[in-house]
């Protein structure tokens, strides 16, 4: 597998990035946190989807990208002579993936692409990255771990722990099978520890005997019921005959009752007609009297009209007189006030005297004083005379008003009397109308009742015959009731027998159900016995499988350690240019190095040689994982493998890695050490912008 190119859009810190992967040793250089490892996380996500991301899918998209923008990764690689292109994209609503081989789309959708890639590469995500991705912390762990910790770590990286998981699962299955068998065996026994089947079979025998007893009872009830049914049929026939006889007599009685009813109706009609005739005569006699009363009131309406007109005339005349009187009295009052005013003025002048000035011309009055007083006196006398005339006129008006008021009072009394006479006439007329209505209603009723009487006038009724039929009806009814009572008693007895029959049948059916249920329990127990046999065989197979898998694990581990030693030795010989030819691993996977024909622990050697030995062991692990998948991966990713080594030791490691170019066509070194680029053919710089996004610069 050779990596060709990688395109990133809104993935983690990268807004947009394009990378063409060259061959040879390629440095991925940048400060910590700028996104160096993100490049290979994007590669993993393109191949395996969300399982390869270190966070949830929603957090993969670049912070700051708009909701409408998508997160997209496109990876191109060569594998098995074919050109592959994987495109994986996620947005706010959905996610999708596409796999194109040699220009032809062969898989769509995240799940489809994931399955195809896993089948193509022959391993899952964990195995793939164990084989191609080595981290500094893994190398440090391999060196610093205690023996009892190092061995399971290496076996886990090689996938041996999967065998342990299988063995554990098989043992769990065997344990579950054993628990099931224990429960099944308990189910076969009762509370006393005895087989349930024996007890159930005894119960069936007892229930079968009880069923036979009930069957005999059923037979006896059915015979008795058959006899009772025959007796009931005889009584039913007799009951029907009595009922028919009673119904016939009842019809005759009903006919007589109808005749009786008509006869009584005829008598009632005759009485009612006589009463109506008498009532009509009485009403006509009274009508004559009332009409005679009304004669003396003839012309009263005309007289009332004349009186009311005269009252209006006199009332108008009286109003005119009252008005004239009021006017005269008002004028007289005016004259009185005028005299008072003049007398007041006279007193004022008298008080001033003859030597006073005229209030008008301001000259001394002298002789004019007496002239003025005389003139005022004459004026007062004139007004008093006018006032006296007015008093005489008012007196005459009052006398005239008194005469008119008496005339009006007489007319009103006459009008009141005439109104009372008219009310009396109204009562007489109302009585006349009521009498006419009653006479009309009586004559109408007389016609109707006479017509009805005409229809039934020939109806006759024999009382003796009617009473004889009633006695006969009562007698037949008593006979019918006796037969009916006997019939109902027989019927109740039959119903009781039927209930007993149904109860017996129900008991029999219940026993049959119990027997069936017990037989079902026996069948269930037989099936449990069969299942115990099957589960026992399964348990034996599982126990055998545990032994086989345990032996396989022991054999696998015994062969892996020499294999790891061989691959690590090959890498170590190349990286040390033949200085050291052999790396051995003891049972705890401690590294031993052969030097001058003798093996020594790794702590005997320099720090650089120790780092190289651990790196070779890690590369050997990757090689074995790749071989087990039967796939060839021509690239390796080494993440921060230099640790705290000095420049010379870093240069030595890079020179040593050049010796692996025949084994790995692409070696990617991820590091934050800037000067390492001086020892590499190709460098990919990862640089962070001021806004927090990162970009790629290739040298």
VEXGU-967729 format. One record per residue (C-alpha): x, y, z; chain; residue number from 1. Coordinates in steps of 0.1 Angstrom, whole numbers. Each point is the difference from the previous one (the first is absolute). Example, Ala and Ser with C-alpha at 12.3 -4.5 7.8 and 13.67 -1.06 7.14 Angstrom:
2
    xx    yy    zz c   k
   123   -45    78 A   1
    14    34    -7 A   2
This chain:
699
    xx    yy    zz c   k
     0     0     0 A   1
    15    34   -11 A   2
   -15    33    10 A   3
    -5    24   -30 A   4
   -19    31    13 A   5
   -23    13    27 A   6
   -24    29    -3 A   7
   -16    16    31 A   8
   -29    24     3 A   9
   -12    14    34 A  10
    16   -30    17 A  11
    11     9    36 A  12
    24    30    -3 A  13
     2    -2   -38 A  14
   -23    23   -20 A  15
    15   -13   -33 A  16
    31   -21    -7 A  17
    15   -20   -28 A  18
    29   -25     5 A  19
    19   -20   -26 A  20
    19   -28    18 A  21
    35    -6   -14 A  22
    21   -32     4 A  23
    28    -3    25 A  24
     3    15    34 A  25
   -25    28     4 A  26
     1    23    30 A  27
   -33    13    14 A  28
    13    30    19 A  29
   -18    26    21 A  30
    -5    13    35 A  31
   -20   -20    25 A  32
   -38     4    -5 A  33
     1    13   -35 A  34
   -15   -32   -16 A  35
    29   -23   -10 A  36
   -17   -32    12 A  37
   -33    14   -13 A  38
    12    -8   -35 A  39
     2   -37     7 A  40
   -32     1    21 A  41
   -17    13   -32 A  42
    16   -29   -19 A  43
   -14   -24    26 A  44
   -35    17    -1 A  45
    -1    -2   -38 A  46
     7   -38     2 A  47
   -19   -11    30 A  48
   -25    28     8 A  49
   -11    12    35 A  50
    17   -29    19 A  51
    34    15   -10 A  52
    -8    35    13 A  53
    12     9    35 A  54
   -33    20     6 A  55
   -36    -2   -10 A  56
    -9     7   -36 A  57
   -16    34     9 A  58
    34    12    13 A  59
    20    -9   -31 A  60
   -12    30   -20 A  61
    22    31     3 A  62
   -10    25    27 A  63
   -12    31   -17 A  64
   -13   -17   -31 A  65
   -35    12   -10 A  66
   -29   -25     4 A  67
    -4    -2   -38 A  68
    37   -11    -5 A  69
     9   -37     1 A  70
    30   -19    14 A  71
    16   -20   -27 A  72
    31   -23    -4 A  73
    12   -15   -33 A  74
    28   -27     1 A  75
    18   -15   -31 A  76
    22   -31     4 A  77
    14   -29   -20 A  78
    -7   -36    11 A  79
     5   -32   -19 A  80
     7    18   -33 A  81
   -33    19     2 A  82
    -7    37     5 A  83
   -24     7    29 A  84
   -18    33    10 A  85
   -20     2    32 A  86
   -22    31     6 A  87
   -17     4    34 A  88
   -22    30     8 A  89
   -22    11    29 A  90
   -23    30     3 A  91
   -26    13    25 A  92
   -27   -24   -13 A  93
    17   -32   -12 A  94
    33   -18    -8 A  95
    11   -19   -31 A  96
    30   -19   -14 A  97
    10   -11   -35 A  98
    27   -24   -12 A  99
    13     1   -36 A 100
    24   -26   -15 A 101
    17     8   -33 A 102
   -26    27    -7 A 103
   -30   -22     8 A 104
   -23     4    31 A 105
    -2   -33    18 A 106
   -14     9    34 A 107
   -23    28    13 A 108
   -11     9    36 A 109
    21     0    32 A 110
    -8   -36     9 A 111
     6   -14   -35 A 112
    34    18    -3 A 113
    10   -11    35 A 114
    -7   -37    -8 A 115
    18     1   -34 A 116
    31    17    15 A 117
     2   -25    29 A 118
    -3   -29   -25 A 119
    25    16   -24 A 120
    27     6    27 A 121
    -8   -32    18 A 122
    -1    16    35 A 123
   -20    22    21 A 124
     9    36    10 A 125
    20   -11    31 A 126
    21   -26   -18 A 127
     6    23   -30 A 128
    14    28    22 A 129
    20   -24    22 A 130
    18   -11   -32 A 131
     7    35   -15 A 132
     0    25    29 A 133
    26     0    27 A 134
     0    26    28 A 135
    28    12    22 A 136
   -20    -9    31 A 137
    -3   -36   -12 A 138
    38    -2    -3 A 139
     5    16    34 A 140
   -25   -24    15 A 141
    17   -30   -15 A 142
    32    12    16 A 143
   -13    11    34 A 144
   -26   -26     7 A 145
     5   -28    26 A 146
     2   -35   -14 A 147
   -35   -10    11 A 148
   -14    31   -18 A 149
    20    -1   -32 A 150
   -10   -35   -10 A 151
   -38     5     0 A 152
     5    34   -18 A 153
    20   -16   -29 A 154
   -25   -29    -2 A 155
   -28    25    -2 A 156
    17    20   -28 A 157
     3   -33   -19 A 158
   -36    -8     6 A 159
     6   -30    22 A 160
   -24    15    25 A 161
   -27    -8   -26 A 162
     7   -37     7 A 163
    -2     6    37 A 164
   -34    17    -6 A 165
   -12   -30   -20 A 166
    11   -24    27 A 167
   -17    21    27 A 168
   -32     1   -21 A 169
     1   -38    -4 A 170
     5    -4    37 A 171
   -29    24     7 A 172
   -21   -21   -24 A 173
    10   -32    18 A 174
    -8    16    34 A 175
   -34    11   -13 A 176
    -6   -35   -14 A 177
     8   -15    33 A 178
   -23    24    18 A 179
   -28    -9   -25 A 180
     6   -37     6 A 181
    -2     5    38 A 182
   -32    19    -4 A 183
   -15   -26   -24 A 184
     9   -29    24 A 185
   -16    19    29 A 186
   -32     4   -22 A 187
    -3   -38    -3 A 188
    -3    -5    38 A 189
   -27    10    25 A 190
     5    17    33 A 191
    10   -34    16 A 192
    26    -7   -26 A 193
   -20   -27   -17 A 194
    -8    -1   -38 A 195
   -30    21    -9 A 196
   -10   -25   -27 A 197
   -10   -28    25 A 198
   -22    24    20 A 199
   -16    14   -31 A 200
    -8   -35   -13 A 201
   -17    -9    33 A 202
   -21    32    -3 A 203
   -11   -11   -35 A 204
   -12   -34    14 A 205
   -20    17    28 A 206
   -15    25   -24 A 207
    -9   -27   -25 A 208
   -20   -19    27 A 209
   -18    32    10 A 210
    -8     6   -37 A 211
   -15   -35    -4 A 212
   -22     6    31 A 213
   -13    33   -14 A 214
    -7   -17   -34 A 215
   -23   -25    19 A 216
   -18    29    17 A 217
    -4    17   -34 A 218
   -17   -32   -14 A 219
   -25    -1    29 A 220
    -8    37    -3 A 221
    -6    -4   -38 A 222
   -24   -29     5 A 223
   -20    18    27 A 224
    -1    32   -22 A 225
   -13   -20   -29 A 226
   -30   -13    21 A 227
    -7    35    13 A 228
     0    14   -35 A 229
   -27   -25   -10 A 230
   -22    10    30 A 231
     6    37    -8 A 232
   -13    -6   -36 A 233
   -33   -14    13 A 234
    -4    29    24 A 235
     9    24   -28 A 236
   -28   -14   -21 A 237
   -25     3    29 A 238
    12    35     7 A 239
    -6    11   -35 A 240
   -35   -15    -1 A 241
   -10    18    32 A 242
    16    32   -13 A 243
   -20    -2   -32 A 244
   -32    -6    18 A 245
     6    29    23 A 246
     8    23   -30 A 247
   -33   -10   -17 A 248
   -21     7    31 A 249
    20    33     5 A 250
    -9    10   -35 A 251
   -37    -6     7 A 252
     2    19    32 A 253
    18    28   -18 A 254
   -28     1   -26 A 255
   -26     2    28 A 256
    20    27    17 A 257
     0    20   -32 A 258
   -37    -4    -3 A 259
    -4    10    37 A 260
    21    30    -6 A 261
   -21    10   -30 A 262
   -32    -6    19 A 263
    12    22    29 A 264
    11    26   -25 A 265
   -35     0   -16 A 266
   -16     6    34 A 267
    25    27     8 A 268
    -7    17   -34 A 269
   -38     0     6 A 270
     5    16    34 A 271
    25    25   -14 A 272
   -24    10   -29 A 273
   -28     7    25 A 274
    23    21    21 A 275
    13    19   -31 A 276
   -36     7   -11 A 277
    -9    12    34 A 278
    31    22     2 A 279
    -8    15   -35 A 280
   -35     9    11 A 281
    12    16    32 A 282
    25    21   -20 A 283
   -26    11   -25 A 284
   -24    11    28 A 285
    27    20    16 A 286
    11    15   -34 A 287
   -36    13    -4 A 288
     2    17    35 A 289
    34    16    -7 A 290
   -12    14   -34 A 291
   -30    16    17 A 292
    24    16    25 A 293
    21    14   -28 A 294
   -30    18   -16 A 295
    -2    27    27 A 296
    36    10    -7 A 297
    -7     9   -36 A 298
    14    35   -10 A 299
    24     1    29 A 300
    31     3   -22 A 301
   -14    30   -19 A 302
    -9    17    33 A 303
    35    -6    14 A 304
    15    15   -31 A 305
   -21    32     4 A 306
     8     3    37 A 307
    38    -4    -7 A 308
    -2    26   -28 A 309
   -18    24    24 A 310
    27    -7    27 A 311
    27     9   -25 A 312
   -18    32    -9 A 313
    -6    11    36 A 314
    36   -10     9 A 315
    14    23   -27 A 316
   -23    28    11 A 317
    11    -4    36 A 318
    37     1   -10 A 319
    -7    33   -18 A 320
   -16    14    31 A 321
    28   -11    22 A 322
    25    15   -24 A 323
   -19    34     0 A 324
    -2     0    38 A 325
    37    -8     3 A 326
     8    29   -24 A 327
   -22    25    20 A 328
    15   -11    33 A 329
    35     4   -14 A 330
    -8    35   -13 A 331
   -16     9    34 A 332
    32   -12    18 A 333
    20    21   -24 A 334
   -21    31     9 A 335
     5    -7    37 A 336
    37    -1    -4 A 337
     0    32   -21 A 338
   -19    19    28 A 339
    25   -12    25 A 340
    29    12   -22 A 341
   -16    34    -5 A 342
    -8     4    37 A 343
    36    -8     7 A 344
    12    27   -24 A 345
   -25    25    16 A 346
    14    -7    35 A 347
    35     6   -13 A 348
   -10    34   -15 A 349
   -18     9    32 A 350
    31    -8    20 A 351
    21    23   -23 A 352
   -22    30     5 A 353
    -5    31   -22 A 354
    36    12     4 A 355
    15   -32   -15 A 356
    14    -2   -35 A 357
   -17   -17   -28 A 358
    16   -34    -5 A 359
    -3     5   -37 A 360
     9    36    -8 A 361
    17     8    34 A 362
   -19    33     4 A 363
   -17     9    33 A 364
   -36   -14     0 A 365
   -18    28    19 A 366
   -36     3   -14 A 367
     6   -30   -22 A 368
     2   -21    31 A 369
   -38     3     7 A 370
    -9    -4   -36 A 371
    19   -33    -2 A 372
   -17   -13    32 A 373
   -34     9   -14 A 374
     7   -16   -33 A 375
    12   -32    18 A 376
   -32    -1    21 A 377
   -22     3   -31 A 378
    20   -28   -16 A 379
    -6   -23    30 A 380
   -37     7     1 A 381
    -2    -8   -38 A 382
    17   -33     6 A 383
   -21    -9    30 A 384
   -31     7   -21 A 385
    13   -23   -27 A 386
     7   -26    26 A 387
   -35     2    14 A 388
   -14    -5   -35 A 389
    22   -31    -4 A 390
   -13   -14    33 A 391
   -36     4   -12 A 392
     9   -17   -33 A 393
    17   -29    19 A 394
   -31    -5    22 A 395
   -22    -3   -30 A 396
    24   -25   -16 A 397
     0   -20    32 A 398
   -38    -2     0 A 399
     0   -10   -36 A 400
    27   -27     7 A 401
   -20   -14    29 A 402
   -31    -4   -23 A 403
    21   -17   -27 A 404
    17   -23    25 A 405
   -34   -11    14 A 406
   -12    -7   -35 A 407
    32   -21    -7 A 408
    -4   -19    32 A 409
   -36    -9    -9 A 410
    11   -12   -35 A 411
    28   -21    15 A 412
   -24   -17    25 A 413
   -24    -7   -29 A 414
    29   -14   -20 A 415
    10   -22    29 A 416
   -35   -14     3 A 417
    -2    -6   -37 A 418
    34   -19     1 A 419
   -13   -22    28 A 420
   -31    -7   -21 A 421
    22    -8   -30 A 422
    21   -25    21 A 423
   -31   -17    11 A 424
   -10    -2   -37 A 425
    34   -15    -8 A 426
    -5   -27    26 A 427
   -34    -8   -14 A 428
    15    -2   -35 A 429
    28   -22    12 A 430
   -25   -23    17 A 431
   -20    -2   -33 A 432
    31    -9   -19 A 433
    10   -27    25 A 434
   -36   -14    -1 A 435
     1    -1   -38 A 436
    33   -18     0 A 437
   -12   -25    26 A 438
   -32    -6   -20 A 439
    21    -5   -32 A 440
    24   -24    17 A 441
   -29   -19    16 A 442
   -18    -4   -34 A 443
    32   -11   -16 A 444
     7   -26    28 A 445
   -37   -11    -3 A 446
     4    -7   -37 A 447
    33   -20     6 A 448
   -14   -21    29 A 449
   -33    -6   -19 A 450
    20   -13   -29 A 451
    21   -23    23 A 452
   -32   -12    17 A 453
   -15    -8   -34 A 454
    29   -23    -7 A 455
    -4   -21    32 A 456
   -37     3     7 A 457
    -6   -37    -8 A 458
    27   -13    24 A 459
   -13   -23    27 A 460
    18   -17    30 A 461
    -9   -31    20 A 462
    14     3    35 A 463
    -6   -37     9 A 464
    19   -13   -30 A 465
    29    24     7 A 466
     3   -11    36 A 467
    -2   -37   -10 A 468
    29     5   -25 A 469
    21    18    27 A 470
    -5   -30    24 A 471
    10   -24   -28 A 472
    31    21    -9 A 473
    11     0    36 A 474
    -4   -37     3 A 475
    20    -7   -31 A 476
    27    24    11 A 477
     4   -18    33 A 478
     3   -33   -19 A 479
    26    15   -23 A 480
    20    14    30 A 481
     1   -35    16 A 482
    12   -16   -32 A 483
    25    29    -5 A 484
    13    -3    35 A 485
     6   -38    -5 A 486
    16     7   -33 A 487
    23    26    14 A 488
    10   -23    29 A 489
     9   -27   -25 A 490
    19    25   -21 A 491
    19    13    30 A 492
     8   -36    10 A 493
    13    -6   -36 A 494
    21    32     1 A 495
    15   -12    33 A 496
     9   -33   -16 A 497
    14    19   -30 A 498
    21    21    24 A 499
    12   -32    17 A 500
     8   -14   -34 A 501
    20    30   -10 A 502
    17     1    33 A 503
    10   -36    -3 A 504
    11     6   -36 A 505
    21    30    12 A 506
    15   -21    28 A 507
     8   -27   -25 A 508
    15    26   -25 A 509
    20    15    29 A 510
    14   -34     9 A 511
     9    -6   -36 A 512
    17    34    -1 A 513
    19    -9    32 A 514
    10   -33   -15 A 515
    11    17   -32 A 516
    19    26    20 A 517
    18   -26    20 A 518
     8   -19   -32 A 519
    13    33   -13 A 520
    22     3    31 A 521
    13   -35    -5 A 522
     7     8   -37 A 523
    18    32    12 A 524
    21   -21    25 A 525
     8   -25   -28 A 526
    11    29   -22 A 527
    21    13    29 A 528
    16   -35     3 A 529
     8     2   -38 A 530
    13    35     4 A 531
    22   -11    29 A 532
    15   -26   -23 A 533
     6    26   -28 A 534
    14    26    24 A 535
    23   -26    16 A 536
    14    -8   -35 A 537
     4    37    -6 A 538
    18     5    33 A 539
    24   -28    -8 A 540
     7    16   -34 A 541
     6    34    16 A 542
    24   -15    26 A 543
    18   -17   -28 A 544
     1    33   -20 A 545
    15    17    31 A 546
    28   -26     1 A 547
     6     4   -37 A 548
     1    38     0 A 549
    23     0    31 A 550
    24   -23   -17 A 551
    -2    22   -32 A 552
     7    31    21 A 553
    30   -17    16 A 554
    13   -11   -34 A 555
    -6    34   -15 A 556
    19    18    28 A 557
    28   -25    -3 A 558
     4     7   -37 A 559
    -5    38     2 A 560
    29     8    23 A 561
    26   -17   -24 A 562
   -17    17   -29 A 563
     2    34    17 A 564
    36    -6     8 A 565
     8    -9   -37 A 566
   -17    31   -14 A 567
    14    23    26 A 568
    35   -15    -6 A 569
    -4     7   -37 A 570
   -10    36     6 A 571
    27     5    26 A 572
    28   -15   -22 A 573
   -10    25   -28 A 574
    -3    30    23 A 575
    34    -8    17 A 576
    16    -7   -34 A 577
     8   -36    11 A 578
    15     8    33 A 579
   -26   -19    19 A 580
   -16   -31   -17 A 581
   -23   -14    26 A 582
   -27    12    24 A 583
   -15   -26    23 A 584
   -32     3    22 A 585
    -3   -20    32 A 586
   -33   -13    14 A 587
    -8    35    14 A 588
     9    16   -34 A 589
    31    17    14 A 590
    24     9   -28 A 591
    33   -18     0 A 592
    27    11   -26 A 593
    27   -23   -13 A 594
    35    16     2 A 595
    32   -19    -8 A 596
   -18   -33     4 A 597
   -16     8    33 A 598
   -35    14     8 A 599
    -4    30    23 A 600
   -29    19    15 A 601
    -9    32   -19 A 602
    11    23    29 A 603
    36   -10    -8 A 604
    -1    20   -33 A 605
    -1    36    -8 A 606
   -32    21     1 A 607
    -1     2   -38 A 608
     5   -37    -4 A 609
   -28    -6    26 A 610
   -24    23   -20 A 611
     9   -18   -33 A 612
    -6   -34    17 A 613
   -35    11    12 A 614
    -7    15   -34 A 615
     9   -33   -17 A 616
   -22   -19    24 A 617
   -29    24    -8 A 618
     7    -4   -38 A 619
     1   -38     4 A 620
   -35     1    17 A 621
   -13    21   -30 A 622
    15   -26   -25 A 623
   -16   -30    18 A 624
   -34    18     1 A 625
     3     7   -38 A 626
    11   -36    -8 A 627
   -29   -15    20 A 628
   -24    21   -21 A 629
    18   -12   -31 A 630
     4    36   -12 A 631
    30    20    -9 A 632
     2    36    13 A 633
    29    20   -14 A 634
    -2    29    24 A 635
     6     5    37 A 636
   -10    30    22 A 637
    24     8    29 A 638
   -15    26    24 A 639
    25    20    22 A 640
    25   -29     2 A 641
    30    22     8 A 642
   -10     8    36 A 643
    26    21    17 A 644
    29   -13   -20 A 645
    28    24   -12 A 646
     6    11   -36 A 647
    26   -27    -7 A 648
   -21   -29    12 A 649
   -30    14   -20 A 650
    23     1   -31 A 651
    11   -36     7 A 652
   -36   -12     2 A 653
    -9    17   -33 A 654
    30   -15   -17 A 655
   -10   -34    14 A 656
   -35     4   -13 A 657
    14     6   -35 A 658
    12   -35     2 A 659
   -37   -11     2 A 660
    -9    17   -34 A 661
    -1   -34   -17 A 662
   -25   -12    26 A 663
   -21    32     3 A 664
    -5    22   -31 A 665
   -14    28    21 A 666
    12     8    35 A 667
   -19    28    17 A 668
    17    17    30 A 669
   -23    22    21 A 670
    21    24    22 A 671
    -1    35    15 A 672
    38     3    -3 A 673
     7    25   -28 A 674
    37    -7    -8 A 675
    -9   -37    -8 A 676
    -9    13   -35 A 677
    37     3    -8 A 678
     3   -38    -1 A 679
   -31    -7   -22 A 680
    -7     0   -37 A 681
   -36    11     4 A 682
   -16    22    26 A 683
   -37     9     6 A 684
    -3    30    22 A 685
   -32     4    21 A 686
    -4    37    10 A 687
   -27    17    21 A 688
   -16    33   -11 A 689
    -9    28    23 A 690
   -37   -10    -2 A 691
     8   -35    14 A 692
    -3   -18   -34 A 693
    30   -20   -14 A 694
    14    -3   -35 A 695
    25   -23   -18 A 696
    33    11   -15 A 697
    21   -26   -19 A 698
    37     3    -6 A 699
